Amino acid sequence: MERYVAFFAAMNVGGNRLKMEDLREALEREDLEDIETVVASGNVLFSYDERPTEGLSEMLAWIVKEHFGFETFAAVRNAAEVRSAIADNPFAADGQDNQVHTLFLEKQADPAQFQVMLAGYEGRGRERIAIGDRCLYIDFVDGVGSSRLTSAFMERKLDCRGTARNMRSLQRILDKLEE
């Protein structure tokens, strides 16, 4: 069995409160194995038959909708993909671990739409942004909380959903995946 991580979006924020214990139980009922949560913000490690991560993303979002009644997006990645999200992030070397993020996307961002997004954000903040493999790399230079670069803005400009994790969290998750 392959080991995966699901990065859930919009979980335990706003009205989408969910105990990780309840999520684990729902996933176990759907034949996922070795389920473990990392931090209470929707990071779930699990084992499942090896398959493309895109199909698993759809399945997990369906499970949450069926069991808990709210829409979410789950970016599912295997250990190699998480390792790449860390290693390929051009801002990891000189940015702060808690400010440098990977925004996992549901599909590959269109380069032309990415350029339109960059142009639309120009002059609004000092963030550094780069496109990756089904992700964006972002350095929130002045802090995430004060940034005007929101998930809603990026999703609207790129026409796809995403969920972000900082380098510190990604390394903790990768360490757990590789245990």
Residue, then its C-alpha position, 0 to 999 in steps of 0.5 A: m500500500e502507498r502512503y499519502v497525505a491529504f491536505f484539506a482546505a477550509m477545515n477547522v476554519g469558519g463554520n467547518r469545524l470538525k474533530m480529527e477523531d471524527l474525520r479519522e473514523a469516517l475515513e476508516r469506514e471508507d477503507l483507508e488504513d493507517i490513518e493519522t492526523v498531523v496538527a488539527s488543521g486538516n492534514v491526514l496521513f493514510s495508506y491506500d492502494e497505489r493510484p494517481t493522487e488526483g482521484l484520491s482528492e475527489m474521493l476524500a472531498w466526497i467522504v467529507k461531504e457525505h459524512f459531515g455535510f460541507e464542501t472541501f478540497a483535499a490536495v493528496r500527495n505521496a511522499a515523493e511529491v511532498r519532498s519535491a514541494i519542499a526541495d523545489n520551493p525557490f524561497a525555502a533557502d532564504g525565507q523564514d520557514n513559517q512564512v514560506h508556503t507551498l499552495f497545493l492546487e487541484k490541477q496544474a496552473d495555466p502559465a498564462q493565468f499565472q502571469v495575469m494573477l501576478a500582474g493583478y497583484e503587482g504593487r499590492g505586497r512584497e510577496r514572492i510567488a513562483i509556479g510549480d508542479r500542481c502548486l504555487y510557491i509563496d514567500f509571505v515576506d511580511g507575514v501571512g496574517s497581514s498579506r493581501l494575497t489571499s487564497a480567494f484571489m489566487e483561486r479566482k485568478l487561476d480558476c482552481r482551488g488550493t490549500a497552503r502549508n508552510m515549510r515547517s509543517l511540510q517537513r513535519i508531515l514528510d518526516k511522518l510519511e517516511e517513518 
